[in-house]
Amino acid sequence: MKSPAPFNALSSMAITLLLLGAAGCGRDQVKVYEVDTNDTATVAMPPSSAMPSAMPPGLAVPDNSLQPKLQYTLPEGWKEKTPTQMRVASFEAVEAGKTADVSVIPLGGMAGGDVANVNRWRGQVGQAALAEADVLKLAEKVELAGQPADLYDVNGTSPGSGDPERILAVIFHRNETAWFFKVTGDSALVEKQKPAFVAFLKSVQFVEGAAPSAAGMDMSQLPASHPPIGGMGDMSGMGGLPGASAPAGPTPTWTVPAGWEPGPLAQFLVAKFLIAGAGDAKAEVNVSQLSGDGGGLLANVNRWRKQLGAAPMAEADLAGLATVTAAGVPAKVVEFSGTNPRTGKPAQLVGVVLPLDGQTWFYKLMGDAEVVAQQKAALLSFVQSAKYPDVH
């Protein structure tokens, strides 16, 4: 597989969704794939369960060059397909004339929210939407890249053919990017491929330093049922997406605390810092920014909590969050403990969510519990020291 054309400013838009289907034949093997930067193919209007493949005419292909490469074990029976602009990985499984399609797509921000996307998938196979609590009950625990992830298994009927159709999907949040792994197709075949899909997810590794990235998304071909996506450029006239200004403008200036070393930026990060503690203890600070509310305070807090295995908060719990004044406005402070899923060691997270001038800034300090506890005051001072060029 080759690597798609890199994301430009549009990549910092909070678009999200991803399809993954199992299929094909061949031997298991570990490969690193990239998407061809010359992949400019467009497609006709896809069925409701399909993903668009290319940017509308006149829009540059988004630059995803800072995304990591994917490394994984290719399951037996999966056949590689040439990725579209949208996908960084694409496969199919074919049996007795039936097909299961597999796709992997990374997109920024909350992409409309996990619950909204799950309900969209339910609608694509004729299932009714569910309340958030009921959607979360459907999640099956799997492992992806050494971390816990939720798998949603949605079974129903294709609205076009009336045939049984099934969707397996995982939304994996990493470095302010939502990675969508999805299998869709004939119900019996997708169910048969489920063990291979789970094994594939477990084998995935993110290799930093180069970009496999998702390329462009054809905004005009998004299903009408797609949930509103925040953080994107104004897409009026391109398929009815709600308009939202894309994050833009110069980086703030701030006073960086002693001992914070600049780290490699990933897609959608404005800044990153690495902090070393005693022995091999460490923590890191990520700074990102999205337009509007960035998907909502509750959704982002619960996304952070999930990263450390903590139970989600309820909307009513947000009232108990502490506040700090930064840039002259109140910002919410999130603090909780959990477990590092990779090491099994105690971990802690302190985050600050700052709404400012129609945008939301996210500051996240996360790592070994003792380092985070020592650096909490430094994080708050760092946030309060920031000066935003367009804010007076």
N, C-alpha and C positions, 0 to 999 in steps of 0.2 A: 504494500500500500504506500502511497506517496503522501506528502504533506500538503494540505490545502493552502491556498493563497492566504497570507497573513491578514489579520484583522486591522482595520484602521480605526479612526475615532469611533466608528459604530460598535467596535467590539467592547467598548466600555459601557455599552448600553446593556440594560438588564434584560436581555432576551434569554429565553431558555426553553429547551425541550430536546428530547433525544430518543431515538428509536434503536432497538437492538434486536436482531433476529438471528436464530441459529440455523446453520445449514452447511451443505456441501460434503465433499469427501476429501480425504487426504490424511497424512500422518500428523500426529501432534508435533509441534515444533515451537521454539521460542523465537520470536522475530521482533525487530523494531521497525515500525512503519511510519512513513510520512506521506502527506497528501501533495500531489503535484500542484505547484503554484500556477501552472498553466491551465488548471481545470476550470473551465468557464462555461461548462454545459448548463443549459437551462432545461426545464422540463415543463410539460403541460400540467394543467391543474391536477394535483394529485387527489387520490381518494382521501376521505376524511381522516384515515389513520396514517397517512403517509406524510413524510416531511418534504418541504420544498428543498431545492438544491442549489439555487443560484440567486445572486443579487438582481434586483430590477435594473433595467437599462438606465445608465447614467449614474449609478451608484458604484463607488469603488468597492472591491472585495475587501472585507474587514481584515485588519492585520492581527493575526494571532501568533506572531512570531515569538512571543515570550512564553507561550504555553509549553509544557513539558512534552516530550515524546512518550508514547505509550509502548510498553513492553508487555508481552503476554504470551501464554501458551495457547496455540490454536487448537481447539478441540477437533478430534477426528470427525470427519463428516462435514466440516464447515468449509465452504468454498469462498475464497476471497473475491470481492467485486471491486471494480474501480470506484473509488469514493467520488461523490459529487462535491461541490463547493462546501456543502453543509457538513459533511461527515469527515471525521478523521479515521474512521474504520468502518468497513462495510462488508457483510458476509451474507450468505444465504444457505439454507438447507432445503434440499428437494427430495421428495420421496413420494412415489406413486402419483406423480402429477401434482402434488401439493407443495407449497413453498412457505418457508418461514424466513422473514427478512430480519437481519440484525444490523443495528447502527449504533455508532458512538458519536456524540456531538457535545462539545463544551461551549457554554455560553455564560455571559456574565450576570452577576447579581442573583436575585431570587427568581427571575423568569416567571413572574406571575404567581409564584408560590406552589409548594408541593401539593397541597390539598387541591388547589384549583386544577393543576395538571392531571392529578389522578382522576378527578371528576370529569375532566375533558375526555380522558381515555375511556372512562366508563360510558360516556355518552356516545363514543365512537362505535361501541359494540352493543348499543341499545340498553345500557344499564342506567338507572336513575342516579342522580347526584346524591352524595351523602354529606352529613354534617362532619365537621373536622374530627370530632372525637371518634366517630364511626369509621372514618377513613384510616385513622391511626391504628385502629384495632385490626385492620386488614394487613398491616405491614408484617412481612416475614423477615426475620433477622438473617442476614447473610454477611459475608466478609468481602470487602473490596479493597485491594491494595493494603491489606493488613489492618483495616479499620472497619468498624461496624457500619452496615448500610441497611436500608429498608427496601425490600423487594415487594412490588405490588403485582398480583396475579389477577387479571381482569378477564373474565370469560363471558362471551355473549354471542351475538349474531351480527354478521356484516350487513349494514343497512342497504348496500348495493345489491348483493347476490342472495342474501338470506341464508348464506352458509354459516356454520359455526366458526367463530373467530376468537382468537385469544391474544392478549397482550401481556408480556412480562416486562416490567420496567423498574429501573433503579435511578433515583436522582441523587447524585453524590456531590456534596458541597466541599470544595477544596480551594483555598486561597481566593475567596470571593468569586469563584467560578462554579457554576453548576454543570456537572457532567451527566449527560443522559445516556444510559445504556438501555436499549430497548429491543425486544423481540416481538414481532407481530406476524400473524398469518393464520393458517388453518389450525383450528383449535386442538385437534388430536396431535398434529405434528409439533406444535409449539409446546404442548404438555410433555411430549416425548423428549424434546430437546432441553427441557428445564434443568436436568442435572448437568448437562454440558454447559449451559449458560452460567449456572452457579459456580462451576469449576473455573470457567473463564474469568468471572469476576474476581475470584480468589487469586488467580494468577497475575492479575493486572499490576503493573508497577509504573509509577510516574518517574520518568528520567528527566531531571532538570537540565537546563542549559541549551536546549534547542526546541524547536517548535514543531509539533505535529499539528497543530491546530485545526479548529473548525473554520471553515471558510465561510463565505457569505450565506446569508439567508434571504430567500426571495420573499420579501415582506408581503407582496401581493398575493402569494399563494398560501399563506397561513390559513388553517381551517378557521371558519367563522366562530367556532366554539372555543378558540384559544383564549385563555385568560388574559386580562390586560397585563401588558409588560411595561414596567417602569424603567427609567434610565435610558430610553432610546431617544434617538433624534426625532424630530417632528416627522411623523410618517403619514400625515394627512394626505389623502389621495393615493395611498399605497395599501389598499386592502382594508381600510377602516381601522387600523390600529390606533388606539388612543394616543394622541400626540403627547410627547414628553421630551423636554429638552435634554440633549446629551450632555454629560459632564464635560466641561471645557474650562479653559483658563489656566493661568500659571499656578504652579505648586505654591502652597503657603510657605512662609518663612517661619522658623521656630528655633527654639534653643534646645539642642539635643543633649540629653543628660550624659554625664561622664560614664564611660564603659559601654555605651551603646554603639555598636559597629554597624555600618550600612550593610544590608544583605541584598541578595539578588532579587530583583523585582519579578513577580509573576504577573500574568494578565490581570488587569483591573486593580492592581495595587498602585497607590500613589507613592508610598514609601514603605520600607521594611528595615528593621533593625534587629540585630542579634545580640543577646546578652548572655555572657558566660558567668556561671556561679562556681561554687566550690566543687572540686572533683569534676565529674562529668555532667553536673547539673546545668541546665540552660533554659532560656526562655526567648521568645521573640515578640516583636511588636509589628503589627500590620496596620497600615493606614489606607483606607479606601474611601471612595466618594461616589455617590449615585444621585441622580436627579430625583426630585419629589421626596417621598418617605422611604425610598430604597426597598420597597416591599413591605414596609410596616415594622414598627418596633417589636411587636410580639413575635413575628415570624423570624426576625433576625436574632432576637434573644434566644429563642428556642433552637435555632440553628446552632448557635454557639454552645448551648447546653448539651445538645446532642453530640457535639464533638468530644465531650468529656464523659459521655454516658449518663448525664444528669436528666432527670425527668423534666418534661416540658412544664412551663409556667402557664397559668390561666390569665386571661385578660385582666381580671381583678387584681392579680398579683403585681401588675406593673405600677400600681399606685404606691407600692411600698419601696420602689427603687429610690436610691439616693440621687441627688442632683448636685451638679457643680456648674458654676458660671464660667463660660468660655466665649470669647468674642462678644461679650455683652448679653448673651442669651443663656438660658438654662439648658444643660445637657444631662441626659440620664446616665447613671453609673451602674453597671451590671457587675456583680461579683459572685462567684460560686466556685466550689471545688468539685473534683471528680477524679477520673482515672485516665492516664495516658493509655489509649488502646494498644499502642505498640509495645510499651515497656511494662505496663501493669503497675506503674508507680503512681503515687498521688500527684495530681496536677491541679492547677488553679488557673482561673481566667478572670481578668479584670477588663471590662470594656466600657467605652464611652461612646454614646450615640448623640451626635450634635446636629440638630436641624438648623440650617442657616441659608437664608436667601433662596429658598426653593430647592435646596439640595440637602443631602444628609451625609455627614462625615462619620466614619466608623473607625474608632481607635481600639485595637484589641491587643492586650498583653496576655500571652498564654505560655505555659511551660511548667517546669518543675515547681512544686508548691512553694518551697522555701525561696526560690529566686523571685517568683511573682510577688510574694508577700513583701520582700525587701524592696521591690521596684515599683510598688503601687504608687507611692507618693511621687516618684519620679515621673510616672506616666501622667498623673494628674497635672503636674507642673508643665510637662511637655505640651499637653493639650491646651492649657491656659496660655502658654507662651505663643501659640500659633497666631500669625497675622495673615489674614486672607486678603489678597490684592483688591478684590472687588467689593469688599465690605468696609464700611466706614462707621 
